[in-house]
Amino acid sequence: MNIIPRDIPPRAAWQLEQAGIHPLLARLYAARGVSSPDELDDALAKLLPPGTLLGVDRAAVLLADAIGQNKKLCVVADYDCDGATACAVAVRGLRLLGAQQVDYLVPDRVVDGYGLTAPISERVAKTGADMLITVDNGIASVDGVARAKALGLQVLVTDHHLPAAVLPEADVIVNPNQPGCAFESKSMAGVGVMFYTLLALRSELRARGVFDAATQPKLDTLLPLVALGTVADVVKLDANNRRLVAQGLKRVRALAMPAGLASLFVASGRKAEVATTFDFGFALGPRINAAGRLSDMTLGIECLLTDDPARADELARTLDGINRERREIEGDMREQALMIAESLFDEGDEPPPAICVFDPDFHEGVVGIVASRIKDKLHRPTFVFAPSSAPGKEHELKGSGRSIPGFHLRDALDLVAKRYPQAILRFGGHAMAAGCTVAEEFFDDFENGLNEVAQEWLDAATLTRRLETDGPLNPEYRRVDLVDALHKEVWGQGFAAPTFSEEVEVVSQRLVGEKHLALKLKHQGQPVDGIWFGHTEPLPARVTLAFRLDADEWQGVRRVRFLVEGAEI
């Protein structure tokens, strides 16, 4: 592992300090490309205006007409946390803005697969819907949209995924990544796209005299859901996404959120009053996702839609139980997958440039998480496959992949599909995460194809794990109040949480729980506790560590401790 301290532009850091920002935060922000205090202003007025989002004005007209004519609307959601929150935002927001007939449908991960398919369009038509609205999917659903249109449905696609060469012939498409869209935040999550569509709809209804600025519904009540979906989908936290998340967090901390979110905080043992992006990403998000992985995402969506606290508690407890089951399945699969992955190369040798793992006993709902774990351990683009459980699809393998910086996974799949057209039946996704379906008999072709592309695209430097840090930590900043201040800020993908690095003395070390390394350290001559979760190998007496700051409580006293992320040995 190479630990690489970030460059800190001194002028930017100085400007931020002069604006009254704490010197440590000023340094951290400057290292992440922030050069002006204005970029840190999270006021709603600072959000990018909806008008530059291609298609949003036409979507607003389409929806306003539908509401005026009391049409029946059906939202088709994806089965992950972004999809669930986008669905809840769509249903709640459309009802707030006057829609009387709004329902939703979420595909079954196993039976339906991803996206709007022709059979799903047929199911929507059978409900008597007049309009089909996709959230967090649809941009690649050429056949599904065509079928919906043939059945007489109006179709509005809201999505954020990368489009293919051919766009679906929907009535309107809203997607910042579609050709010709000038919207600056290309990283907006599906839930963000739907929120922006509602903002445009409200503006259209205001222009039609349905309400005025004083009487219009408050859409900011939806921001806690927008924040959760944005963080959970691990999209890049650019300035606009950070504002959306910050606004959502403010409302959560003030306990102004849907009943289901409040119940999820309780079920996960977290405190909403001091909520952080880590709570969204590692506590609430996984519990929503678990429903889509192992059961039915309807549970997750209902939890986000209900206003009944008792019902919310019941659903949150159910989701917590499903998540516990998910963790058990994942743990067993992870061990097996790692054994298979490590069998691909001899001890002491470098792993192949890409990892492909398949076992007939794997569960398709968890392959993405397992792929992520192997990618983290081996630092290679990784795909994990499980047999399809869909009726009539027994000879298909469902795969989910995770990548490393410098390897665009969806583009790689596109190239593999061109070279081995018989192998890949379907694929889609992003740079860092993608999915595909492979014919079992051609699994070896897929594995060979992915390794070919990885061999061509990746060099030794890219295949060496790099951990960017914020350099040494001044001892005066090793304080509990500063730890709390750091935790309150918006961190995440593309705006990494603070990680420091420097040489420390290891005074003592011991294993706890058989798989974690507890440390007594000296940091610049002063004692501090540390822990390295999931690491069992002993450290030398002096070592350069990369670490995050945390506060540990013992006998009512809170103390700073280092959460070790890596070591340069």
C-alpha positions in Angstrom: 0.0 0.0 0.0 1.1 3.5 -0.8 0.0 6.2 1.6 -0.1 9.5 -0.3 -0.8 12.8 1.5 -3.0 15.1 -0.5 -1.8 18.5 -1.8 -3.2 21.3 0.3 -3.3 24.6 -1.8 -2.0 27.1 0.8 -3.9 30.1 -0.7 -7.2 28.3 -0.7 -6.7 27.1 2.9 -5.7 30.7 3.9 -8.8 32.2 2.3 -11.1 29.7 4.0 -9.4 30.5 7.4 -9.9 34.2 6.8 -13.6 33.6 6.3 -13.8 32.2 9.9 -13.5 28.5 9.1 -11.5 26.4 11.7 -7.9 26.0 10.5 -8.2 22.1 10.4 -11.5 22.2 8.4 -10.0 24.9 6.1 -7.1 22.6 5.4 -9.3 19.6 4.8 -11.7 21.5 2.5 -8.8 23.1 0.5 -7.3 19.6 -0.1 -10.7 18.5 -1.6 -10.8 21.3 -4.1 -12.8 23.9 -2.2 -11.4 27.4 -2.8 -14.1 29.7 -1.7 -16.4 29.9 1.4 -19.3 30.2 -1.0 -18.8 26.6 -2.0 -19.5 25.6 1.6 -22.8 27.6 1.8 -25.4 24.8 2.0 -28.5 27.2 1.7 -31.3 25.9 -0.5 -31.0 29.1 -2.6 -27.6 27.9 -3.6 -28.9 24.7 -5.2 -28.5 24.5 -9.0 -31.7 25.7 -10.7 -33.8 23.0 -12.2 -34.1 24.8 -15.6 -30.7 23.5 -16.9 -31.8 19.9 -16.4 -32.8 18.7 -19.8 -36.4 17.6 -20.1 -37.4 18.8 -16.6 -39.7 21.6 -17.9 -41.4 19.2 -20.3 -41.8 16.7 -17.5 -43.4 19.4 -15.3 -45.9 20.2 -18.0 -46.7 16.4 -18.5 -47.2 15.9 -14.8 -49.2 19.1 -14.3 -51.6 18.1 -17.1 -51.9 14.6 -15.6 -52.7 16.1 -12.2 -55.2 18.5 -13.7 -57.0 15.6 -15.5 -56.8 13.3 -12.4 -54.9 10.7 -14.3 -53.7 7.6 -12.5 -49.9 7.6 -12.1 -47.7 4.6 -11.4 -44.1 4.9 -10.2 -41.7 2.0 -11.2 -38.7 2.0 -8.9 -35.4 0.2 -8.6 -34.9 -2.2 -5.7 -32.0 -0.5 -4.0 -31.9 2.4 -1.4 -31.7 5.1 -4.1 -34.7 3.5 -5.9 -36.7 3.2 -2.7 -36.1 6.7 -1.6 -36.7 8.0 -5.1 -40.0 6.1 -5.1 -41.0 7.5 -1.7 -40.1 11.1 -2.8 -42.1 10.6 -6.0 -45.2 9.3 -4.3 -45.1 11.8 -1.3 -44.2 14.7 -3.6 -46.8 14.1 -6.2 -49.5 13.7 -3.5 -48.3 17.0 -1.9 -48.7 18.7 -5.3 -52.2 17.5 -5.8 -52.1 14.1 -7.5 -55.0 12.0 -6.3 -54.1 8.7 -7.8 -50.5 7.7 -7.3 -49.3 4.1 -6.8 -46.0 2.3 -7.3 -44.5 -1.0 -8.4 -41.1 -2.3 -7.7 -39.6 -5.2 -9.8 -38.5 -8.4 -8.1 -34.8 -8.7 -8.2 -34.9 -12.4 -9.0 -37.9 -12.7 -11.3 -37.8 -9.3 -13.1 -34.2 -8.3 -13.0 -33.2 -4.7 -13.3 -35.0 -1.9 -15.0 -38.3 -1.4 -16.8 -39.0 -4.6 -18.8 -41.9 -5.3 -21.2 -43.6 -7.6 -18.6 -43.4 -4.9 -16.0 -45.0 -2.4 -18.4 -47.8 -4.9 -18.9 -48.3 -5.2 -15.2 -48.5 -1.4 -14.9 -51.1 -1.3 -17.7 -53.2 -3.9 -15.9 -53.5 -1.6 -12.9 -55.4 0.9 -15.0 -52.6 3.5 -14.9 -52.5 6.3 -17.4 -48.8 7.3 -16.9 -45.7 5.3 -16.0 -43.0 7.1 -14.2 -39.6 5.5 -13.7 -37.2 6.5 -10.9 -33.6 5.4 -10.8 -34.0 3.3 -13.9 -35.4 3.4 -17.4 -32.6 5.1 -19.4 -31.7 1.7 -20.9 -35.2 0.3 -21.1 -35.8 0.6 -24.8 -38.1 -2.5 -25.0 -39.9 -1.7 -21.7 -40.8 1.8 -22.7 -41.8 0.7 -26.2 -44.2 -1.8 -24.7 -45.6 0.8 -22.3 -46.2 3.2 -25.2 -47.8 0.4 -27.3 -50.3 -0.2 -24.4 -51.3 3.4 -24.4 -49.3 4.6 -21.4 -47.6 8.0 -21.2 -44.0 7.4 -20.0 -41.8 9.7 -18.0 -38.2 8.4 -17.4 -36.3 9.9 -14.5 -32.9 8.3 -14.1 -29.2 9.1 -13.5 -27.5 6.0 -15.1 -25.3 6.3 -18.2 -27.4 6.0 -21.4 -26.7 3.4 -24.1 -26.3 4.4 -27.8 -30.1 4.3 -28.3 -32.5 6.1 -25.9 -36.0 4.8 -25.1 -38.8 6.6 -26.9 -40.4 8.0 -23.7 -42.7 11.0 -23.7 -40.0 12.8 -21.6 -36.6 11.8 -20.3 -35.0 13.6 -17.3 -31.4 12.4 -16.7 -28.4 14.7 -16.2 -26.3 12.2 -18.2 -28.4 12.1 -21.3 -26.9 13.7 -24.4 -27.3 17.5 -24.6 -28.0 18.0 -20.9 -26.2 21.1 -19.5 -26.9 20.4 -15.9 -23.6 20.7 -14.0 -24.2 18.0 -11.4 -23.8 14.8 -13.5 -23.4 12.8 -10.2 -26.9 13.4 -8.9 -28.6 10.2 -7.6 -31.9 8.9 -8.9 -33.7 10.4 -5.8 -32.1 13.8 -6.6 -33.4 13.7 -10.2 -36.9 13.0 -8.9 -36.7 15.8 -6.4 -35.7 18.2 -9.1 -38.6 17.0 -11.2 -40.9 17.9 -8.4 -39.4 21.3 -8.0 -40.0 22.0 -11.7 -43.6 20.6 -11.3 -44.3 22.9 -8.4 -43.0 25.9 -10.4 -45.3 24.9 -13.3 -48.3 24.6 -11.0 -47.5 27.9 -9.5 -47.4 29.5 -13.0 -50.9 27.9 -13.6 -52.2 29.6 -10.5 -52.9 26.4 -8.6 -51.1 28.0 -5.6 -48.7 30.9 -5.0 -45.4 31.3 -3.2 -47.2 31.6 0.1 -49.5 28.6 -0.2 -47.4 26.2 -2.2 -46.5 22.8 -0.6 -43.1 22.6 1.1 -41.0 20.1 -0.7 -38.1 20.5 1.7 -39.9 17.9 3.9 -38.6 15.4 1.3 -34.9 16.3 1.8 -34.1 13.7 4.5 -35.1 11.0 2.0 -33.1 12.8 -0.7 -30.0 12.8 1.6 -30.4 9.2 2.5 -30.7 8.0 -1.1 -27.8 10.2 -2.3 -25.4 8.9 0.4 -26.5 5.3 0.1 -26.0 5.2 -3.7 -22.4 6.3 -3.2 -22.6 8.9 -5.9 -19.9 11.6 -6.0 -20.7 14.3 -3.4 -20.1 17.4 -5.6 -21.2 20.8 -4.3 -24.8 20.4 -5.3 -25.1 16.9 -3.8 -23.4 18.1 -0.6 -26.0 20.8 -0.2 -28.8 18.3 -0.7 -27.3 16.0 1.9 -26.5 18.8 4.3 -30.1 20.1 4.1 -31.5 16.6 4.7 -29.2 16.1 7.7 -30.3 19.4 9.3 -33.9 18.2 9.2 -33.0 14.8 10.6 -31.1 16.3 13.5 -34.1 18.5 14.2 -36.2 15.3 14.2 -38.2 16.7 11.2 -38.3 13.5 9.1 -40.8 10.8 8.0 -41.8 8.3 10.7 -39.9 5.5 8.9 -36.6 7.2 9.1 -37.0 7.9 12.8 -37.8 4.2 13.3 -34.8 3.1 11.3 -32.5 5.2 13.5 -34.0 3.5 16.6 -33.8 0.0 15.0 -30.1 0.5 14.1 -29.2 1.9 17.5 -28.2 5.4 16.1 -29.2 8.8 17.4 -31.0 11.0 14.9 -30.1 14.2 16.9 -26.4 13.7 16.0 -26.9 12.0 12.6 -24.0 11.8 10.2 -23.5 10.7 6.6 -22.0 7.5 8.1 -25.4 6.7 9.7 -27.0 7.0 6.2 -24.3 4.9 4.5 -23.7 2.2 7.1 -26.8 1.9 9.2 -30.0 3.1 7.4 -29.0 2.4 3.8 -28.1 -1.2 4.4 -31.4 -1.9 6.2 -33.4 -0.5 3.2 -31.1 -2.3 0.7 -31.5 -5.6 2.6 -35.2 -5.7 1.6 -34.4 -5.6 -2.1 -31.6 -8.1 -1.7 -33.4 -10.9 0.2 -37.1 -10.1 0.3 -39.3 -7.5 -1.3 -38.3 -3.8 -1.6 -42.0 -2.9 -1.0 -41.1 -3.3 2.7 -38.5 -0.6 2.5 -40.7 1.7 0.5 -43.7 1.3 2.8 -41.4 2.1 5.7 -40.5 5.4 4.0 -44.1 6.2 3.0 -46.0 5.5 6.2 -46.9 8.4 8.6 -48.0 5.9 11.3 -45.2 5.7 14.0 -46.4 2.2 15.1 -46.4 0.9 11.6 -43.0 2.5 11.0 -41.5 0.8 14.0 -42.9 -2.6 12.9 -41.4 -2.2 9.4 -38.1 -0.9 10.7 -37.8 -3.9 13.0 -38.6 -6.2 10.1 -35.9 -4.5 7.9 -33.4 -4.8 10.8 -34.1 -8.6 11.0 -33.7 -9.0 7.2 -30.4 -7.1 7.4 -29.2 -9.4 10.1 -30.0 -12.3 7.8 -28.2 -10.5 5.0 -25.1 -10.2 7.1 -25.0 -13.9 7.9 -25.4 -14.9 4.3 -22.8 -12.3 3.3 -20.3 -13.5 5.9 -20.5 -17.1 4.6 -20.3 -16.1 1.0 -17.5 -13.7 1.6 -15.3 -16.4 3.1 -16.1 -18.8 0.2 -15.6 -16.2 -2.4 -12.3 -15.1 -1.0 -11.1 -18.7 -1.0 -12.0 -19.0 -4.7 -10.4 -15.7 -5.5 -7.2 -16.6 -3.7 -7.1 -20.0 -5.6 -6.7 -18.0 -8.8 -3.0 -17.2 -8.0 -0.2 -18.8 -6.0 0.8 -17.5 -2.6 3.4 -14.7 -3.0 2.2 -13.9 -6.6 0.2 -10.9 -7.7 -3.5 -11.6 -8.2 -4.7 -11.5 -11.9 -5.7 -8.0 -13.1 -9.4 -8.8 -12.7 -11.2 -11.2 -10.4 -14.2 -13.3 -11.4 -15.8 -15.6 -8.8 -18.8 -18.0 -9.1 -20.3 -20.6 -6.9 -23.6 -22.5 -7.5 -24.5 -21.9 -3.8 -24.2 -18.1 -3.9 -27.2 -15.9 -3.3 -27.7 -13.4 -6.1 -29.0 -10.7 -3.7 -25.7 -10.3 -2.0 -23.2 -10.7 -4.9 -22.6 -6.9 -5.0 -21.6 -6.6 -1.4 -19.3 -9.6 -1.6 -17.7 -8.2 -4.8 -17.0 -5.0 -2.9 -15.3 -6.8 0.0 -13.0 -8.8 -2.4 -12.2 -5.6 -4.4 -11.2 -3.9 -1.1 -9.0 -6.8 -0.1 -7.2 -7.6 -3.4 -7.5 -4.1 -5.1 -8.7 -5.6 -8.3 -11.9 -5.1 -10.4 -14.1 -7.9 -9.1 -17.2 -9.7 -10.3 -19.1 -12.2 -8.2 -21.7 -14.4 -9.8 -24.6 -16.5 -8.5 -27.1 -18.7 -10.4 -30.3 -16.9 -11.4 -33.3 -18.0 -9.4 -35.7 -16.7 -12.0 -38.0 -19.3 -13.6 -36.7 -20.5 -16.9 -33.3 -18.7 -16.3 -31.5 -21.6 -14.5 -28.6 -21.5 -17.0 -27.9 -17.8 -16.4 -25.5 -16.3 -13.9 -26.3 -12.9 -12.3 -23.1 -10.9 -11.6 -22.3 -7.8 -9.8 -19.0 -6.0 -10.1 -17.0 -3.3 -8.2 -14.0 -1.5 -9.5 -10.9 0.4 -8.6 -10.0 4.0 -9.6 -8.8 4.0 -13.2 -11.0 1.2 -14.5 -14.4 2.1 -15.9 -16.4 -1.0 -15.2 -19.4 -0.3 -17.5 -17.1 0.6 -20.4 -15.1 -2.6 -19.8 -18.3 -4.7 -20.0 -19.2 -2.9 -23.2 -15.8 -4.0 -24.7 -16.1 -7.6 -23.4 -19.6 -7.8 -24.9 -18.3 -6.7 -28.3 -15.4 -9.3 -28.2 -17.5 -12.1 -26.7 -21.1 -11.4 -27.7 -22.3 -14.9 -26.7 -21.1 -14.5 -23.1 -22.9 -11.3 -21.9 -26.7 -11.4 -22.2 -27.3 -8.1 -20.5 -25.2 -5.4 -18.7 -25.4 -1.9 -17.3 -24.0 0.4 -14.6 -21.5 3.0 -13.7 -17.7 3.4 -13.6 -17.2 1.9 -10.2 -20.2 -0.5 -10.0 -21.9 -2.5 -12.7 -24.0 -5.6 -13.2 -24.4 -8.2 -15.9 -26.0 -11.5 -16.8 -23.8 -14.2 -18.3 -24.7 -17.5 -19.9 -23.2 -20.2 -17.6 -21.6 -22.1 -20.4 -19.7 -19.0 -21.4 -18.5 -17.9 -17.9 -14.9 -18.7 -18.8 -15.2 -16.5 -21.9 -16.4 -13.7 -19.7 -13.6 -14.2 -17.2 -11.0 -14.3 -20.0 -12.5 -11.2 -21.7 -12.6 -9.1 -18.5 -9.0 -10.1 -17.7 -7.9 -9.2 -21.3 -9.4 -5.7 -20.9 -8.0 -5.3 -17.5 -4.5 -6.3 -18.7 -4.8 -3.7 -21.5 -6.1 -0.9 -19.4 -4.4 -1.3 -16.0 -0.7 -0.7 -15.2 1.3 -1.5 -12.1 0.7 1.9 -10.5 -3.1 1.6 -10.9 -3.0 -2.0 -9.5 -1.1 -0.8 -6.4 -3.5 0.3 -3.6 -3.2 4.0 -2.9 -4.6 5.6 0.2 -4.9 9.4 0.0 -4.6 11.1 3.4 -4.6 14.5 4.9 -1.1 14.1 6.2 0.0 14.5 9.8 -2.4 15.6 12.6 -1.4 18.4 14.8 -1.5 17.2 18.4 -3.7 20.2 19.5 -6.4 18.9 17.1 -6.6 15.5 18.9 -9.7 16.6 20.8 -13.2 15.2 21.3 -14.9 18.4 20.3 -13.1 18.5 17.0 -13.9 14.8 16.4 -17.6 15.8 16.8 -17.2 18.8 14.6 -15.7 16.7 11.8 -18.4 14.0 12.1 -21.1 16.7 11.5 -19.7 17.7 8.1 -20.8 16.1 4.9 -18.3 13.4 3.7 -18.6 10.6 1.2 -17.8 9.5 -2.3 -15.6 12.1 -4.0 -15.3 14.1 -0.8 -13.6 11.7 1.4 -13.9 11.7 5.2 -10.7 13.0 6.8 -7.9 10.4 7.1 -4.5 11.4 8.6 -1.2 9.7 8.3 2.2 9.8 10.0 4.7 7.6 11.8 3.7 6.5 15.2 5.2 4.3 18.0 3.4 1.0 18.7 3.6 0.6 22.5 1.5 -2.6 22.7 -1.0 -4.5 20.5 -3.4 -7.4 21.1 -6.2 -9.1 19.3 -9.8 -8.5 20.4 -12.7 -10.6 19.2 -10.2 -12.7 17.3 -10.2 -10.4 14.3 -9.5 -6.8 15.4 -6.1 -5.3 16.4 -6.3 -3.1 19.5 -3.4 -0.7 19.8 -1.6 1.5 22.4 0.2 4.1 20.4 2.4 7.2 20.9 1.4 10.0 18.6 4.1 12.7 18.6 5.1 11.5 22.1 1.6 11.4 23.6 -0.4 8.2 24.3 -3.5 7.4 22.3 -5.6 4.3 21.7 -6.1 2.8 18.3 -8.0 0.0 16.7 -7.7 -1.7 13.3 -10.9 -3.5 12.5 -10.6 -6.7 10.5 -6.8 -6.8 10.8 -4.9 -9.5 12.7 -1.3 -9.1 11.5 1.1 -7.6 14.1 2.7 -4.2 13.4 6.4 -3.2 13.9 7.4 -0.9 16.7 7.4 2.1 14.5 5.1 2.3 11.5 3.4 4.9 9.3 -0.4 4.6 9.8 -3.3 6.0 8.0 -6.1 6.7 10.5 -9.5 8.4 11.1 -10.5 10.2 14.3 -13.1 8.7 16.5 -14.3 9.2 20.1 -14.5 6.2 22.4 -16.5 6.3 25.7 -15.3 4.4 28.8 -16.9 4.8 32.2 -18.6 8.0 31.1 -15.4 9.6 29.8 -15.0 10.2 26.0 -11.5 10.0 24.6 -10.0 10.3 21.1 -8.9 7.1 19.4 -7.5 6.3 16.0 -9.4 4.1 13.6 -6.6 2.6 11.5 -7.3 2.4 7.8 -4.0 1.1 6.5 -0.2 0.9 7.1 2.8 1.4 5.0 5.1 -1.5 5.9 
